[in-house]
Structures are given as C-alpha cells and as structure tokens.
Amino acid sequence: MDFTNPLVYGVPCFLGLILLELSYSKHHKKKIKGKELYDWKDLGASLSMGIGSAIIAPLTKTIAAIVLFNFVYEIFNPEVNGIRTNIMGYESFGYAWYIWLICQLLDDFSYYWFHRQNHNVRFLWAAHIVHHSSDNFNLGTAVRNGWFTIFYKPFFYMWIPAIGFPPEMLVVCLGIEALWQFQLHSVYIPKMGFIEKFMNTHTMHQVHHAQNIEYMDKNHGGFLNIFDKIFGTWKELDENIDIKYGVTHPPNSYNPLVILTHEYRDIWNDMKKSKNWYHKFMYAFGPPGWSHDGSTLTIKQVQKQMKEEQAAASN
C-alpha cells in the first residue's frame, strides 16, 4: 500500500500557525521574562534552518524509507509461499487499525530513546543543540531543526520494520509524531488536567526547553510521557519557577551556519585539551559537560551537586 507522509500537508500548516501565533502575540503582548514572544532575527534564523531541513529531508527520506527501512524489512521478512513472513516464524503485520496503533506506540518508544540520546551523547547533542539554541519558546522555534539529525535518526527506528511492520506505515507514524512535536512549542496552552497523566503536553515541553538546572534533560517523550516516567526523566512544570529557555552555552549568533556548527567547534577545542585518547573520545561521545579535569560538569553532576547543597541548607 502507498501512503503520503503527513508532513507534506503539515509544512504549509506550520507556516500558517507560526503567522497566527506571531500575530496573536503582538496583539495580546505575551511576554516571557519581559521579552516579546517573537524576536525577528531569531525567527529568521529558525525559518532558515527549517527551510534547510525541508530541502534535505526528501533526500534522506529516500535513503531512510526506500533504501534502509525497505532493505531491513526485506531481509527480516522474506516472502514464503507468497506470504510475507518474519524470520521468527510469524506472518508479518498488515494494515489493521490496531496494528497502526501498535506501530505508533513503538515509534513513540523509539523517539524517546532517539531524543534522550541526543541529550546524553555529545556528538549527537552537537546536532540537536540547534533546536534548543534559541532563548525563545514559540512555534517558530519548533522548525529550528538541525540538519544533521536527519542522517542518523532512521537507525533508531530500523528495528520496527525488522520485526514486521511495513516501512510505509512507519514513515506515516514518523510524520504524525513530527506534527505532534511541532504544536507542543506554544506557551498559550495551559496544563490539561487528566491528559497530563499520560500525554506529553505543552507545559511538559516547556520544561524540556528550559535551561533551569532542575529542568535539564527532562521530558524526552513524543506523544506519551509514560517512557519518561518509567525511565526517570519526567518532570512537571512548576509554575512558581521562573523558567528560562535556551542552553547554557548558546551560539550567540543569528547566522544559521554558526548555529548549526558551533558545538562541533567546541568539541574539537575540548578534544585538544588532553593528549589522552580516552579523554578525546569522552569529549566527543561522553555526556555534554564531561571533562577530564572536572573543569566542567555534566547535567547529572550539576543536579546532584544542587540536591546536596539543598539538603545541607535544610539541615
């Protein structure tokens, strides 16, 4: 069966919703920490990177969907007597409605680990930091995507066609996931009551984009927050905390090329700090903030330090 990727229809909607939110914010004077919701230079940088992603994505989709996913599907699900059969012995999955739901759930599980590793492995973070590099949180920020994540993201999902889900089904689920992620980037949607118990919502995504120490590396989920809760990365928005968006080491530039590459430059400079090859490896593939001499700390180390200081202060 042939399906159209939902993003084909989503991109025009993205632009329309950005314009709608921008206009609404100008009339209602929504401000974050005294700032306008939208900054024109920042929006221009975000749109430039979004356009670049839109150009690159069709090229990588050909590799990911047509070549990689189909290659894996064919290898692990050969035809036996005219029936597509998984190498484990069961018939590969069809297009029943409940199969779609299961595929979307597995997509969400893969998205969680893809997203979490983007924050835990510095070389991946160098690609993903682009999305977090703005100190604004709005629908414009939603399209501020790194161009290099597209090249390795499919490898987190290839196990799904391997176990028998049709590649085109997975591509549609990936598109639906992207649509949901886009609309999460809004400060206008309050907490949603019962839905907050199982869905990844707008306030949870505000936490994810914050650089407040207690909020960092939290809420990596796609549709659901269940995987964050299971694996210990869930954090609810505390409305008493003055939230600050962005990253602790921003690019300080509106130049898209600087925004796309600044963390790679920092990795290279850090690798030169030590001649030890293990140290060089850790600077590139360890968690962001790792240092061989303790001059900088990882988020887990900083959060642990903060908890110890709070515990000491309360005694």
C-alpha positions as CSV (number, residue, x, y, z in Angstrom):
1,M,0.0,0.0,0.0
2,D,1.1,3.6,-0.7
3,F,0.7,6.3,1.8
4,T,1.5,10.0,1.8
5,N,3.8,11.4,4.6
6,P,1.6,13.7,6.7
7,L,4.4,16.3,6.7
8,V,3.5,17.0,3.0
9,Y,0.4,18.7,4.4
10,G,1.9,19.7,7.7
11,V,4.5,22.2,6.3
12,P,2.0,24.8,5.0
13,C,0.1,24.4,8.3
14,F,3.3,25.1,10.2
15,L,3.9,28.4,8.4
16,G,0.2,29.4,8.9
17,L,0.2,28.6,12.6
18,I,3.5,30.5,13.1
19,L,2.0,33.6,11.5
20,L,-1.2,33.1,13.6
21,E,0.7,32.8,16.9
22,L,3.0,35.7,15.9
23,S,0.0,38.0,15.2
24,Y,-1.8,36.9,18.3
25,S,1.3,37.5,20.5
26,K,1.7,41.1,19.1
27,H,-1.9,41.9,19.9
28,H,-2.0,40.3,23.3
29,K,1.5,41.3,24.3
30,K,2.5,37.9,25.5
31,K,6.0,38.3,27.1
32,I,8.4,35.8,28.6
33,K,10.7,37.4,31.3
34,G,9.9,40.8,29.9
35,K,10.7,39.8,26.3
36,E,8.4,39.7,23.3
37,L,7.4,36.1,22.4
38,Y,8.9,36.5,18.9
39,D,12.2,38.1,18.0
40,W,12.5,38.9,14.3
41,K,16.2,37.9,13.9
42,D,15.7,34.8,15.9
43,L,12.6,33.8,13.9
44,G,14.6,34.5,10.7
45,A,17.3,32.1,11.8
46,S,14.8,29.5,12.8
47,L,13.0,29.7,9.5
48,S,16.3,29.5,7.6
49,M,17.1,26.2,9.3
50,G,13.6,24.9,8.9
51,I,13.8,25.6,5.2
52,G,17.2,23.8,5.0
53,S,15.7,20.8,6.8
54,A,12.7,20.8,4.4
55,I,15.2,20.6,1.5
56,I,17.4,17.9,3.0
57,A,14.6,15.8,4.3
58,P,13.3,14.5,1.0
59,L,16.8,13.3,0.1
60,T,17.3,11.5,3.3
61,K,13.8,10.1,3.2
62,T,14.8,8.3,0.1
63,I,17.7,6.7,1.9
64,A,15.8,6.0,5.1
65,A,12.4,4.9,3.9
66,I,13.0,3.5,0.5
67,V,16.5,2.0,1.0
68,L,17.2,1.4,4.7
69,F,13.7,0.6,6.0
70,N,12.8,-1.5,2.9
71,F,16.2,-3.3,3.0
72,V,15.7,-4.2,6.6
73,Y,12.1,-5.2,6.0
74,E,13.0,-7.5,3.1
75,I,15.9,-9.1,4.9
76,F,13.9,-9.9,8.0
77,N,10.5,-10.5,6.4
78,P,11.0,-12.6,3.2
79,E,8.2,-14.0,1.2
80,V,7.5,-17.6,1.9
81,N,5.0,-19.3,-0.4
82,G,3.7,-15.8,-1.4
83,I,3.2,-14.7,2.2
84,R,5.4,-12.1,3.9
85,T,6.8,-14.0,6.9
86,N,9.2,-12.8,9.7
87,I,12.3,-14.8,10.3
88,M,11.0,-15.6,13.8
89,G,8.2,-17.6,12.1
90,Y,5.1,-15.4,12.3
91,E,3.3,-13.6,9.5
92,S,4.4,-10.0,9.0
93,F,2.0,-7.4,10.1
94,G,-0.8,-5.9,7.8
95,Y,-2.7,-2.7,8.0
96,A,-5.4,-3.4,10.6
97,W,-6.3,-0.4,12.8
98,Y,-4.8,-1.9,15.9
99,I,-1.5,-2.6,14.0
100,W,-1.3,1.1,13.3
101,L,-1.8,1.9,17.0
102,I,1.0,-0.5,18.0
103,C,3.3,0.9,15.3
104,Q,2.7,4.4,16.6
105,L,3.4,3.2,20.2
106,L,6.7,1.6,19.0
107,D,7.5,4.8,17.1
108,D,7.0,6.8,20.3
109,F,9.3,4.4,22.3
110,S,12.0,4.8,19.6
111,Y,11.5,8.6,19.6
112,Y,12.0,8.7,23.4
113,W,15.4,6.9,23.1
114,F,16.5,8.8,20.0
115,H,15.6,12.1,21.8
116,R,17.2,11.1,25.0
117,Q,20.5,10.0,23.4
118,N,20.6,13.4,21.6
119,H,21.0,14.9,25.1
120,N,23.3,12.2,26.5
121,V,25.9,11.8,23.7
122,R,27.7,15.0,23.0
123,F,28.3,14.3,19.3
124,L,24.6,13.8,18.8
125,W,23.9,16.8,21.1
126,A,26.0,18.9,18.7
127,A,23.4,18.3,16.0
128,H,20.4,18.6,18.4
129,I,21.5,21.7,20.3
130,V,20.4,23.7,17.2
131,H,16.8,23.1,18.2
132,H,17.5,24.3,21.8
133,S,19.8,27.2,20.9
134,S,17.1,29.9,20.9
135,D,16.1,31.6,24.2
136,N,12.6,31.9,22.8
137,F,9.9,29.3,23.0
138,N,7.3,29.5,20.3
139,L,6.1,27.8,17.1
140,G,9.0,29.4,15.2
141,T,11.4,27.5,17.5
142,A,9.6,24.3,16.5
143,V,11.1,24.5,13.0
144,R,14.6,25.3,14.2
145,N,15.9,21.9,13.5
146,G,19.5,20.7,13.0
147,W,20.3,19.4,9.5
148,F,22.4,16.5,10.7
149,T,20.0,14.7,13.0
150,I,18.2,13.5,9.8
151,F,21.1,11.4,8.8
152,Y,21.2,9.2,12.0
153,K,17.6,9.3,13.2
154,P,16.4,6.4,11.0
155,F,18.9,4.0,12.7
156,F,16.8,4.3,16.0
157,Y,13.7,3.1,14.1
158,M,15.0,0.3,11.8
159,W,14.1,-2.4,14.3
160,I,10.4,-1.7,13.7
161,P,10.3,-2.9,10.1
162,A,12.7,-5.7,11.1
163,I,10.0,-7.2,13.4
164,G,7.4,-7.0,10.6
165,F,5.8,-3.5,10.3
166,P,5.6,-2.2,6.8
167,P,8.1,0.6,6.1
168,E,5.5,2.9,4.7
169,M,3.4,2.5,7.9
170,L,6.5,3.6,9.9
171,V,7.1,6.6,7.7
172,V,3.5,7.8,8.3
173,C,3.9,7.3,12.0
174,L,7.1,9.3,11.9
175,G,5.2,12.1,10.2
176,I,2.4,12.1,12.8
177,E,5.0,12.2,15.5
178,A,6.6,15.3,13.9
179,L,3.2,17.0,13.7
180,W,2.6,16.5,17.4
181,Q,6.0,17.7,18.3
182,F,5.6,20.9,16.3
183,Q,2.4,22.1,18.1
184,L,3.9,21.4,21.5
185,H,6.0,24.6,21.2
186,S,3.4,27.0,22.5
187,V,3.1,28.9,25.8
188,Y,-0.6,29.6,25.2
189,I,-1.8,26.1,26.1
190,P,-2.1,25.6,29.9
191,K,-2.0,22.4,31.9
192,M,-4.6,20.0,30.5
193,G,-5.8,18.1,33.6
194,F,-6.3,14.4,33.1
195,I,-4.5,14.4,29.8
196,E,-1.3,15.3,31.6
197,K,-1.3,11.9,33.3
198,F,-0.3,10.1,30.1
199,M,0.3,12.6,27.3
200,N,3.4,14.7,26.6
201,T,1.9,18.2,26.7
202,H,2.9,21.8,26.0
203,T,3.8,22.6,29.6
204,M,6.0,19.5,29.8
205,H,7.8,20.6,26.6
206,Q,8.4,24.0,28.1
207,V,10.3,22.1,30.8
208,H,12.3,20.3,28.2
209,H,13.4,23.5,26.6
210,A,14.4,25.2,29.8
211,Q,17.9,25.7,31.0
212,N,16.9,25.8,34.6
213,I,19.1,23.1,36.3
214,E,16.2,21.1,37.8
215,Y,14.6,21.0,34.3
216,M,17.5,20.0,32.2
217,D,17.4,16.6,30.3
218,K,13.7,16.0,31.2
219,N,10.6,15.1,29.2
220,H,12.1,13.5,26.1
221,G,8.8,11.8,25.1
222,G,6.9,12.2,21.8
223,F,3.1,11.7,22.3
224,L,3.3,10.0,25.7
225,N,5.0,10.8,28.9
226,I,4.9,7.1,30.1
227,F,8.5,6.4,29.0
228,D,9.8,9.4,30.8
229,K,8.0,8.2,33.9
230,I,9.3,4.7,33.5
231,F,12.9,5.7,32.9
232,G,13.1,8.5,35.4
233,T,13.2,11.6,33.2
234,W,9.8,13.1,33.7
235,K,9.4,16.5,35.3
236,E,6.2,18.5,35.8
237,L,6.2,22.3,35.2
238,D,6.4,24.2,38.5
239,E,4.6,27.5,37.8
240,N,6.5,29.0,40.8
241,I,9.8,28.6,39.0
242,D,10.9,31.5,36.7
243,I,11.6,29.5,33.6
244,K,14.5,30.4,31.3
245,Y,14.7,28.9,27.8
246,G,17.7,28.0,25.7
247,V,21.1,26.5,26.5
248,T,23.8,27.4,29.0
249,H,26.4,27.8,26.1
250,P,24.4,29.5,23.3
251,P,26.0,30.2,19.9
252,N,25.3,34.0,20.4
253,S,24.7,34.4,16.7
254,Y,21.8,34.6,14.3
255,N,24.0,33.1,11.5
256,P,22.5,29.7,10.6
257,L,25.9,28.2,9.8
258,V,27.2,29.3,13.2
259,I,24.1,27.9,15.0
260,L,24.5,24.6,13.1
261,T,28.2,24.1,13.8
262,H,29.2,25.9,17.0
263,E,29.0,22.8,19.2
264,Y,31.2,20.8,16.8
265,R,33.8,23.5,17.1
266,D,33.6,23.4,20.9
267,I,34.0,19.6,20.8
268,W,37.2,20.0,18.7
269,N,38.6,22.6,21.1
270,D,37.9,20.4,24.1
271,M,39.5,17.4,22.5
272,K,42.7,19.4,22.2
273,K,42.8,19.9,26.0
274,S,44.2,16.4,26.6
275,K,46.6,14.0,24.7
276,N,44.9,11.0,26.3
277,W,42.8,9.2,23.6
278,Y,40.2,8.1,26.1
279,H,39.7,11.8,27.1
280,K,39.4,12.7,23.5
281,F,36.8,10.0,23.0
282,M,34.8,11.2,26.0
283,Y,34.8,14.8,24.9
284,A,33.2,13.7,21.7
285,F,30.9,10.8,22.8
286,G,30.5,11.2,26.5
287,P,27.7,13.3,28.0
288,P,27.8,17.1,27.4
289,G,29.7,18.8,30.1
290,W,32.1,15.9,30.7
291,S,35.7,17.0,31.4
292,H,38.8,15.0,32.3
293,D,39.9,17.5,34.9
294,G,36.5,18.4,36.4
295,S,36.6,21.9,35.0
296,T,33.1,21.4,33.6
297,L,30.3,19.1,34.8
298,T,27.6,17.0,33.3
299,I,23.9,17.8,33.9
300,K,23.6,14.8,36.3
301,Q,26.7,16.0,38.2
302,V,25.3,19.6,38.5
303,Q,21.8,18.3,39.5
304,K,23.4,16.0,42.2
305,Q,25.5,18.9,43.5
306,M,22.4,21.1,43.7
307,K,20.5,18.5,45.6
308,E,23.4,18.0,48.1
309,E,23.5,21.8,48.6
310,Q,19.8,22.0,49.2
311,A,19.9,19.1,51.6
312,A,22.8,20.7,53.5
313,A,21.0,24.0,53.7
314,S,17.8,22.4,55.1
315,N,19.7,20.7,57.9
